[in-house]
Amino acid sequence: MEGIEPMDLLRSNLSRVRLPEPTNRIYKHECCVSFDTPKSEGGLFIDMNSFLAFGKDSVDWNYRKTGNPVYLHIKQTKKIVPEDGPLKKPTLLAIGVEGGFDNNEPEYDESYGIVVLPNYVTLPFPSVELPEKVRLAVDAIILNEGVEKKEQLAAWMADKKQVSAYAMNLQQIDNGVIVPPYSWKCAKCDKKDNLWLNLTDGMILCGRRNWDGSGGNNHAIEHYKETGYPLAIKLGTITADLEAADVFSYPEDDGVEDPLLAQHLQFFGIDFTSLQKTEMTTAERELDQNINFDWNRIQESGLEVEPIFGPGYTGLVNLGNSCYLAATMQVVFSTQSFCARYYMNQNLKMAFDMAPADPTVDLNMQLTKLAHGLLSGKYSVPVSEKDGSAAPKADAKQEGIPPRMFKSVIAASHPEFSTMRQQDALEFFLHFLDQVERSNSGKPELDPSRSFKFGVEERILCTSGKVAYNRRLDYILSLNIPLHEATNKEELEVFQRMKAEKISEGKEVCSEEIVRPRVPLEACLASFSAPEQIADFYSTALKAKTTAIKTAGLTSFPDYLVLHMRKFVMEAGWVPKKLDVYIDVPDVIDISHMRSKGLRPGEELLPEGVPEGEVQPSYLVADETIVSQLVSMGFNHHHCQKAAVNTLNAGVEEAMNWLLSHMDDPDIDAPISTGARGSEAPIDQSKVDTLIAFGFHEELARKALKASGGDIEKATDWIFNNPDASTSLDMDTSTSDNATPTTVDMELPDGGGRYRLFGIVSHIGTSTQCGHYVAHILKDGRWVIFNDNKVGASIDPPKDMGYLYFFERIKG
């Protein structure tokens, strides 16, 4: 094309230029195969046919793959602005969003040009000389907000308060109560703060007690349970701006809007126009409670943490409550298995060449992109170096990389992760490994998730003397925390007496005074293997229900062992509570004693069979014990059945967590899909083959598909959550010494039982659906804190406060 004028060259390629349509996804803020942006040195190139964006290193790969030659080049240059402006106070319990923490974004000037490949012939824009089609296409791209921001804005729509169903027809009792404008006190105790006015009878009562002992004494909610009076307003939040007042609906269990609030307040003589705000709203109190001891300890606030830069030390930008993802992925890409699969053994061009036409929806591409972003060191540089300014080392920080496209791909099969709400890091970790395993199906040698997988064997001994062995596969070892094994019982007793005295005096316990139980990790591991009684166990030998003893062990030891501490439990009344406890975790553990022994000499297996008179259904039926307990808590019966089925009857806690997370699902009231009861639907052999490729026996695969209505994902979950279904398949009854390992077990990584701690994911907050997650990782012989985009040398890693602990097997 040498000698052709630039404008003629562009006109000869007009057929490869498309005018964007409303349904087109336009990427203009980030390269789809790297983390280059318009701010990067080479800017960003937008393919004017596919509307995908590429950095300067990858745009040529796209040209060679697609033949698309025309690109809009966008380059952003930072504006010079004074740095002495006031900082905004956060008003949202979120990070990296408007109104949240750390939201001081610089401003940029933007320039454009038209580039034609392969020789990077450049034409200026805007220019009246450009063909009209090009001008219209570029204008449409520039005016478009871009997929990246559209998805983020759509997801980050904080739940707006709904008008209470009880507000418009609220009954108010004329009992002569006139509420004074000050000097309020709980009618049932001496609490003078955190007070709530019931809008039906005018009773002033204290709020709920928090998990750490602070807050109120639950008198307001107890009053609701006694009377059924639904609405209450927090005293101290009432001002002329009634919309900012904190109104709570007990039956709706949420903060609500009361359109008639002025009228309801005047009923009790409250002149809201004269009141000044004296109390924090619930949202503000949540913000305040998070700036506490745990928050500071886990984030190492107030300590001179030295920033670290370079390969393996790249931070992740918080997309709005995405710290659960950031903390988990930092630890994942500190493992040899994931580094090898997506970084050392696969470069970006390889992944792009293998990707479909839209690489933004390909998990392999986006994992490779994330791996290279985190591990290459390309994006781990001080902001001062990028700007060309000189900043003191102590103040140096990095921008980090935003994992938007990865989050979008991994959330495609789990809609909850696509929201901007906080999520459970454990749930995300398990979902992530499941997706990685699926994307590598048929290629187990490439699957890095297998380095976390291990076998669990449960031995059930019934009173007949016969045994049953159940096996399942898992990625995490979930441990109960036996508080009775605390090593500081004397200190705890002293603290409880002091706490009781303060509560009786109407005083609060300061966070500095709190004494937490200290439980050794060894005790948590021992509780996993300890004998457990199973009541109403049906013995196929006795043909009757009896009491059995269950013990558990591991059939294999993974390369990486993940311990999940069950800090979230159920109190009496099925109220979720977070255990305020420290776990003493050593740097090295040995779990060799936890290896299962299999079928022992002289043992006889229980015969197969089901209880007499019972017919096993061809689909999963909700456990009525779980359903009835949820219904007793006030939930809809059909919703409870759906929760039990979707958690595969794992238990009340699991079903309630599912229910709370899916109450707003559009199909929550839809009938439960069960398939035909009376007829055997044919099972798709291709789905059977897929499950066999995962390592399951054919008979078990067919059984699982039958139970799950032919859904492969549900069938896989059914296998993992119904280990008794594989008892007869997994065990070799003719073995007189040890049970023969299954094919699946033999393919799993295995080795010695000594492990070294290398990663901690800690959680701050009252539940996994709120608060903040931080990772601490042992790298190059020192502990490093990864707090979103902040990366630095850890001074005091919170080894006793972890939610997830990651151990690596010690070789040799």
GUZA-516883 format. One line per 3 residues: number of its first residue (from 0); for each residue x, y, z of C-alpha. Coordinates in steps of 0.25 Angstrom, whole numbers. Each point is the difference from the previous one (the first is absolute). Layout:
<pts>
NUM = X,Y,Z; ...;
</pts>
This chain:
<pts>
0 = 0,0,0; 12,9,-1; -2,13,-7;
3 = -15,0,3; -5,13,7; -5,-2,14;
6 = -14,5,-4; -1,-10,-12; 5,-11,9;
9 = -11,2,10; -11,1,-11; 5,-13,-6;
12 = -3,-6,14; -14,6,2; -7,-13,-1;
15 = 7,-5,13; -5,12,7; -14,-2,7;
18 = -10,10,6; -2,-4,15; -15,-5,2;
21 = -7,2,14; 2,-15,3; 15,0,-3;
24 = 10,-1,12; 11,11,-2; 13,-2,8;
27 = 7,13,2; 6,0,14; 9,-12,0;
30 = 7,-10,-9; -7,-13,-1; 13,-8,1;
33 = 8,8,10; -2,12,10; 4,11,-10;
36 = -9,12,0; 0,13,-7; 9,5,11;
39 = 11,-10,-4; 12,4,-8; -6,-5,-13;
42 = -14,4,3; -11,-9,-5; -5,-5,-13;
45 = -15,-2,-3; -3,-10,-11; -10,7,-9;
48 = -6,-13,-4; -1,-8,13; 1,12,10;
51 = 10,-8,8; 11,8,6; 15,-4,-1;
54 = 13,6,6; 12,3,-9; 6,-14,2;
57 = -13,-8,-4; -6,8,-10; 8,-6,-11;
60 = -4,-14,5; -14,4,-2; 3,5,-14;
63 = 6,-13,-4; -11,-8,6; -12,7,-6;
66 = 6,9,-11; -7,12,6; 9,12,-4;
69 = -7,13,5; 1,4,14; -4,12,9;
72 = 13,4,8; -3,6,14; 10,6,9;
75 = -2,7,13; 10,9,7; -1,4,14;
78 = -4,15,3; 8,8,10; -9,3,12;
81 = 3,6,14; 1,-11,11; -4,9,12;
84 = -15,-2,-2; -8,-6,11; -3,-15,1;
87 = -14,-5,0; -5,-7,12; -6,-14,-4;
90 = -14,-2,1; -2,-14,-5; 6,-13,6;
93 = 7,-3,-13; 14,2,-7; 3,6,-13;
96 = -14,5,-3; -6,14,1; -3,3,14;
99 = 9,-11,5; 15,0,4; 12,4,-8;
102 = -8,6,-12; 9,11,-4; 2,-2,-15;
105 = 9,9,-8; -5,7,-13; 5,-3,-14;
108 = 0,7,-13; -4,-9,-12; 6,0,-14;
111 = -5,-9,-12; 6,-5,-13; -4,-10,-11;
114 = 11,-11,-2; 0,-9,-12; 8,-13,2;
117 = 10,-7,-4; 8,12,-2; -6,9,11;
120 = -4,11,-10; -6,11,9; -11,10,-3;
123 = -4,12,9; -14,0,7; -8,8,-1;
126 = 1,4,-14; -10,4,-10; 8,-7,-11;
129 = -3,-14,6; -11,-8,-7; -13,2,6;
132 = -2,-15,4; 13,1,8; -4,13,7;
135 = -13,-5,4; 6,-13,5; 10,7,8;
138 = -10,10,6; -9,-12,4; 12,-7,7;
141 = 4,13,8; -14,3,4; -2,-14,5;
144 = 3,-2,15; 7,-13,-3; -4,-15,5;
147 = 10,1,11; -7,12,7; -14,-4,-4;
150 = 2,-13,7; 6,6,12; -11,11,1;
153 = -11,-10,-2; 5,-9,11; 4,11,10;
156 = -15,5,2; -1,0,15; -13,-6,4;
159 = -10,11,2; -8,0,12; -14,-5,-3;
162 = -13,6,5; -5,-9,12; -12,-8,-3;
165 = -4,4,15; 2,15,-2; -13,5,-6;
168 = -10,-7,9; 9,0,13; -9,-1,12;
171 = 4,10,11; -5,-2,14; -4,13,7;
174 = 5,-3,14; 4,14,4; 15,-2,-3;
177 = 7,13,-4; 15,-2,-3; 9,11,5;
180 = 11,6,-9; 11,-5,8; 5,-8,13;
183 = -5,-14,-6; 2,-13,7; -4,-14,-3;
186 = -13,-4,7; 5,-13,5; 15,3,3;
189 = 9,12,2; 5,1,-14; 0,14,-5;
192 = 5,-2,-14; -3,-9,-12; -15,3,4;
195 = -12,-3,-9; -14,6,0; -11,-10,-3;
198 = -10,8,-9; -12,-8,4; 0,2,16;
201 = 12,10,2; 8,-9,8; 15,4,0;
204 = 9,-13,1; 15,-3,-3; 4,-7,-13;
207 = 7,-13,-3; 12,-6,7; 12,-1,-9;
210 = 8,-12,-2; 11,6,8; -9,3,12;
213 = -1,15,-3; -13,7,-5; -13,-2,8;
216 = -7,-11,8; -10,-4,-11; -12,6,7;
219 = -6,7,-13; 0,-13,-8; -6,-8,12;
222 = -11,10,1; -3,-2,-14; -1,-15,2;
225 = -9,2,12; -9,10,-7; 1,-1,-15;
228 = 2,15,-1; 8,1,-13; 7,13,-2;
231 = 10,7,9; 9,13,-2; 14,2,5;
234 = 0,12,10; 11,9,-3; -1,-1,-15;
237 = -13,9,-1; 2,13,-6; -7,9,-10;
240 = 6,-9,-11; -10,-12,3; 6,-8,-12;
243 = 13,-2,8; -7,-5,12; 2,-15,4;
246 = -14,-7,-1; 1,-15,2; -11,-10,-3;
249 = 1,-13,8; -9,-9,-8; 7,4,-13;
252 = 13,0,8; 6,12,-7; 2,15,0;
255 = -13,6,-7; -6,13,-5; -12,5,7;
258 = -7,10,-8; -9,4,11; 11,2,10;
261 = -2,14,4; -15,-3,3; 5,-12,8;
264 = 10,8,8; -10,11,3; -10,-10,6;
267 = 10,-1,12; 3,15,0; 13,0,-7;
270 = 3,13,-7; 11,-6,-10; 3,14,-5;
273 = 6,4,13; 9,-13,2; 14,-1,-3;
276 = 7,-12,-4; 7,-7,13; 1,-15,-4;
279 = 7,-7,-12; -9,-7,-10; 1,-15,-1;
282 = 9,2,-12; 9,10,7; 1,-9,12;
285 = 4,-11,-9; 11,9,-6; 4,4,14;
288 = 1,-15,5; 9,-4,-11; 10,10,5;
291 = 3,-8,12; 11,-9,5; -2,-12,-10;
294 = -1,10,-11; 13,6,4; 7,-13,3;
297 = -3,-7,-12; 3,12,-9; 12,3,8;
300 = -5,14,1; 9,10,7; 13,-8,-3;
303 = 11,5,-10; -3,-11,-10; 11,1,-11;
306 = -6,0,-14; 5,-12,-9; 1,1,-15;
309 = 4,-10,-11; -4,-14,-5; -10,-7,9;
312 = -3,13,8; -11,6,-9; -13,5,7;
315 = -14,-2,-4; -9,12,-1; -13,-1,8;
318 = -12,1,-10; -10,2,12; 0,-10,11;
321 = 9,-10,-9; 10,-2,11; -4,-14,2;
324 = 4,-3,-15; 13,8,2; 5,-7,12;
327 = -4,-14,-5; 7,2,-14; 13,6,7;
330 = 1,-13,7; -4,-9,-11; 11,6,-9;
333 = 10,-2,10; -1,-15,-2; 10,-7,-10;
336 = -12,-7,-7; -7,12,-4; 12,8,-3;
339 = 5,-11,-9; -13,-2,-7; -4,14,-3;
342 = 14,7,0; 12,-8,-2; -5,-10,-10;
345 = -10,9,-7; 3,14,-5; -11,11,-4;
348 = 1,-3,-15; -2,-15,2; -12,3,8;
351 = -6,10,-10; 3,-9,-12; -8,-11,7;
354 = -11,9,4; -14,2,-7; -3,12,-8;
357 = -3,7,13; 11,-2,10; -7,8,11;
360 = -9,-12,2; 11,-11,0; 4,-5,14;
363 = 14,-5,-5; 3,14,-6; -5,8,12;
366 = 8,-9,10; 13,1,-9; -3,15,-1;
369 = -1,1,16; 12,-9,2; 9,8,-9;
372 = -6,13,6; 4,-5,14; 13,-7,-2;
375 = 7,7,-11; 3,13,8; -4,9,-12;
378 = -11,7,8; 7,-1,14; 7,14,-1;
381 = -2,12,9; -10,10,-5; 11,11,1;
384 = 8,-8,-11; -12,-1,-9; -2,15,2;
387 = 14,4,-1; 0,7,13; 9,-3,12;
390 = -7,-5,13; 6,-4,13; 1,-16,1;
393 = -8,0,12; -12,6,-7; 2,-8,-13;
396 = -12,-8,-4; -5,-7,-13; -13,1,-8;
399 = -2,-15,0; -8,-7,-11; -15,-1,-1;
402 = -5,-15,-2; -13,5,-7; 0,-10,-12;
405 = 5,-12,9; -11,3,10; -11,1,-11;
408 = 5,-14,-6; 0,-7,14; -13,6,4;
411 = -7,-4,-13; -4,-13,6; -3,6,14;
414 = -8,13,-1; 2,3,15; 15,3,-3;
417 = -3,10,-11; -6,9,10; 7,11,8;
420 = -4,-7,13; 10,-6,9; 1,-15,-1;
423 = 6,-12,7; 14,-2,-3; -1,-15,2;
426 = -12,-1,-9; 7,8,-11; 13,-9,2;
429 = -9,-13,-2; -7,6,-12; 13,4,-6;
432 = 6,-13,1; -12,-7,-5; 0,9,-13;
435 = 15,-3,-2; -2,-15,1; -11,1,-10;
438 = 8,9,-10; 11,-11,1; -9,-12,-1;
441 = 6,-11,-8; 14,6,3; 2,-4,14;
444 = 15,1,-2; -2,15,-2; -10,3,11;
447 = 6,8,11; -12,-1,9; 4,-15,3;
450 = 11,5,8; -10,4,11; -9,-13,-2;
453 = 0,-11,10; -8,-12,4; -8,-1,13;
456 = -5,-13,6; -10,-2,11; -1,-13,8;
459 = -14,-3,6; 0,-11,10; -14,-5,4;
462 = -4,-8,12; 0,-12,-8; 15,1,-1;
465 = -1,1,-15; 6,13,-7; -3,9,-12;
468 = 10,8,-7; -4,13,-7; 10,8,-9;
471 = -1,13,-6; 10,10,-6; 2,14,5;
474 = 9,13,-2; -1,5,15; 1,-6,14;
477 = -11,7,7; 3,0,15; -9,3,12;
480 = 6,8,11; -1,-7,14; -1,12,9;
483 = 1,-9,12; 14,-3,-4; 4,15,2;
486 = 14,1,7; -4,13,7; -12,-4,8;
489 = 4,7,13; 1,13,-7; -13,-2,-7;
492 = -7,-3,13; 5,14,6; -4,7,-13;
495 = -14,-6,1; -2,5,14; 5,14,-3;
498 = -9,0,-13; -12,-4,8; 3,11,11;
501 = 1,10,-11; -13,-4,-7; -8,0,13;
504 = 5,14,2; -4,4,-14; 14,2,-5;
507 = 7,-5,-13; 12,-9,0; 11,7,-8;
510 = 7,-8,-11; 13,1,7; -6,-7,12;
513 = -5,-12,-8; 6,-13,3; -1,-10,-11;
516 = 1,-16,1; 13,-5,-5; -2,-14,-7;
519 = 12,-8,-5; -1,-4,-15; 3,-15,5;
522 = -13,0,8; -8,4,-13; 7,-11,-8;
525 = -3,-10,11; -15,4,0; 0,-4,-15;
528 = 4,-14,3; -7,-2,14; -10,-11,1;
531 = -14,6,-2; -14,-7,3; -10,-1,-10;
534 = -14,-1,5; -11,-7,-7; 10,-7,-10;
537 = -7,-11,-8; 8,-13,1; -2,-9,-12;
540 = 5,-11,8; -10,2,12; -11,5,-10;
543 = -3,11,11; 5,13,4; 11,1,10;
546 = 12,8,5; 12,0,-8; 14,6,2;
549 = 7,8,-11; 14,3,-2; 7,7,-11;
552 = 14,0,-7; 7,4,-13; 3,-10,-11;
555 = 10,9,-6; 8,12,3; -1,12,-10;
558 = 12,8,-4; -7,12,6; -9,-2,12;
561 = -10,11,3; -6,1,14; -14,7,2;
564 = -3,5,14; -15,-1,3; -1,14,7;
567 = -14,2,-5; -10,-9,9; -14,0,4;
570 = -4,5,14; -13,-5,7; -12,4,-9;
573 = 8,-2,-13; 7,14,1; 13,1,-8;
576 = 12,4,9; 14,2,-3; 10,-7,10;
579 = 9,10,6; 12,-9,2; 15,-1,-3;
582 = 6,-12,-6; 14,-3,4; 6,-5,-13;
585 = 14,-6,-1; 9,3,-12; 1,-15,-3;
588 = -11,-11,3; 1,-15,-2; -13,-7,-3;
591 = 6,-14,-3; -9,-6,11; -13,5,-8;
594 = 3,-10,-11; -12,-10,-1; 3,-15,2;
597 = -11,-5,-9; -7,-14,2; 7,-6,12;
600 = 3,-15,2; -12,-8,5; -10,12,-3;
603 = -13,-4,-7; -7,10,-9; -14,4,2;
606 = -9,-6,-11; -6,9,-10; -14,4,1;
609 = -10,11,4; -10,0,12; -12,-10,-2;
612 = -12,7,-5; 8,11,-6; 1,3,-15;
615 = 12,8,-4; -5,11,-9; 6,3,-14;
618 = 3,14,4; 4,8,12; -10,3,10;
621 = 0,11,11; 4,-5,14; -13,3,8;
624 = 8,2,12; 8,11,-6; -13,6,-6;
627 = -7,0,13; 11,7,7; 1,11,-10;
630 = -16,2,0; 0,1,15; 10,12,-2;
633 = -11,7,-9; 5,-4,-14; -10,-4,-11;
636 = -2,-15,-1; 3,-1,-15; 12,9,1;
639 = 5,-9,11; -2,-13,-8; 8,7,-12;
642 = 11,4,10; 1,-14,5; 1,-6,-14;
645 = 10,10,-5; 9,-3,11; -2,-15,-1;
648 = -6,-1,14; 14,3,5; -6,6,13;
651 = -8,12,6; 11,10,0; 4,-3,-15;
654 = -15,1,-4; -2,13,8; 12,6,-6;
657 = -5,-4,-14; -14,6,3; 6,13,5;
660 = 8,2,-13; -11,-4,-9; -12,7,6;
663 = -1,10,-12; 2,-10,-11; -10,2,-11;
666 = -3,-15,0; -1,-2,15; -14,-3,-1;
669 = 1,-10,-12; -3,-14,2; 11,-9,4;
672 = 5,-8,-12; 0,-15,3; -2,-7,-13;
675 = -10,-12,-2; -3,-8,13; -6,-12,-7;
678 = 8,-2,-12; 15,-2,-2; 5,11,-9;
681 = 11,-4,-10; 14,5,5; 8,7,-10;
684 = 13,-9,-3; 8,13,-3; -3,5,14;
687 = 4,-13,6; 13,0,-8; 3,14,5;
690 = -2,-4,15; 9,-12,-3; 11,9,-6;
693 = -1,7,14; 4,-13,6; -13,-6,5;
696 = -5,-14,-2; -10,-2,-11; -11,-6,9;
699 = 2,12,10; -1,10,-11; -13,-6,-5;
702 = -5,0,14; 4,15,2; -6,4,-13;
705 = -13,-7,3; -1,7,13; 3,14,-6;
708 = -9,0,-12; 11,-2,-10; 8,13,5;
711 = 15,-3,0; 3,11,10; -11,-4,9;
714 = 4,-15,-2; 15,4,4; -5,7,13;
717 = -9,-12,3; 12,-9,-1; 8,8,10;
720 = -11,2,9; -6,-14,0; 13,-8,4;
723 = -8,-12,4; -5,-2,-14; 14,-4,-4;
726 = 3,-9,12; -3,-13,-8; 8,5,-12;
729 = 12,6,8; 3,-12,9; 6,-13,-4;
732 = -7,-10,9; 9,-12,-3; 12,8,6;
735 = 4,-6,13; 11,10,4; -2,14,-5;
738 = -11,5,-10; 5,1,-14; 1,15,-4;
741 = -10,4,-11; 5,4,-14; -4,15,4;
744 = 9,-1,13; 12,-6,-8; -1,12,-9;
747 = 0,10,11; 13,6,5; 6,-6,12;
750 = 12,0,9; 4,2,15; -8,7,10;
753 = 9,11,4; -4,14,-4; 5,14,1;
756 = -9,12,1; 1,10,-12; -13,8,-1;
759 = -11,6,9; -13,6,-4; -6,8,11;
762 = -14,5,1; -4,13,8; -15,2,3;
765 = -12,-7,6; -3,-9,-12; 6,-5,-13;
768 = -10,9,-7; 6,13,5; 13,5,5;
771 = 14,-2,-7; 10,-11,-4; 15,2,1;
774 = 11,-10,-5; 13,-3,7; 10,-8,-8;
777 = 14,-6,3; 8,4,-12; 15,0,-2;
780 = 2,-4,15; -9,12,6; -14,3,2;
783 = -7,9,-9; -14,7,1; -9,1,-12;
786 = -11,10,4; -6,2,-14; 10,9,-8;
789 = 8,2,13; 12,-9,0; 11,0,11;
792 = 9,-7,10; -8,-5,11; 4,4,14;
795 = -10,-8,8; -7,-11,-8; -14,-3,7;
798 = 3,-15,0; -10,-2,11; -11,7,-7;
801 = -1,-8,-13; -13,-4,-7; 7,-9,-10;
804 = 14,-5,2; 8,-5,-12; 11,-11,3;
807 = 10,-5,-10; 6,-15,1; 14,0,5;
810 = 8,-9,-11; 9,-11,5;
</pts>
